């Protein structure tokens, strides 16, 4: 099974819009998935430039798939989907 990469944007807009609340993922994901999933911070995922109003921040990428208005629940669901695809 390939490792699933989760990147959490910590750029200014995402941080202000709530990415700091996603930091819980750094503890949750390794406990739940072990070495199947790796979580990495990202200074910027470059998504705000494609969203004129910045209303969909914070952003997270799960294996390249962009999750807008990211929440812990949304990210965990996306990971579950990817884990299921890789099994």
N, C-alpha and C positions, 0 to 999 in steps of 0.2 A: 504494500500500500504506500502510495506517495504521501509525503507530508503536505498538509493543507496549511497555507500561509494566510494569516490574518494581519492586516496592517491597519492600525488606528491612526487617523490623522490628528495631529496635535497642533496644526496651524492655527493662527490667531482666530479666524472666523469659526473654525470647528471647536476650538477651545471655549470661546465665548458662547457658542450655541450648545455646549454640553458634552464635548468629548472627554472632559475630565471625569464625568460620571462613568465612562466606559473603562476606566482604569481597573475596575473590579474584574474585568475579563482576564487580566494578567494573572490573577489567582484562580479564577473559576475554570478556565480552559485547561491548564495543565492537570488539575485535579480530575477533571471529567474525561479528558481524552488522552492524557499522557503525552507520548511523543508523536502522536498522530497529527497534532495541530501545534503550530508555533505562532506566537503572537509577537509582533514587532511594532515599535512606534514608527511613525513617519512624520517628518517635519511638515510635509504638505503632500497631499495626493493630487493636487491640481484640479480638483473638481469645482471649486468656486468660480473659476474663470469661465466655466461652461454654464454657470447658473447665475444669471445677472442679479437676482434678488438675494442670493445666498440663503434662501429660506429653507433649503434642504440639508443644511449642515446639522450635525456633524456627519462625516463620511467615514466609512470603513470599507476595506476591500477584503473579500474572502476569496482567495485564489483568483484574483483579478476581477471578480464580480463586485461592482460598486453597490454599496448599501447606503442610501441617503436617509436622512433623518434617523440615523442609527440609534438603536437602543440595545441594551444587553439582550433582550428577548429576540429582537430581529437578527442579531449576529449569531446567537446560539441556534436559531432555526436554520440560518444559511449554512452553518457548519454541519448540522445534522443532515441536511440535504447532501452536502458534499461528501460526508463520511459514507452515507448510504450509496452514493454513486461509485465510490472507490472500493466498496466491498464486493 
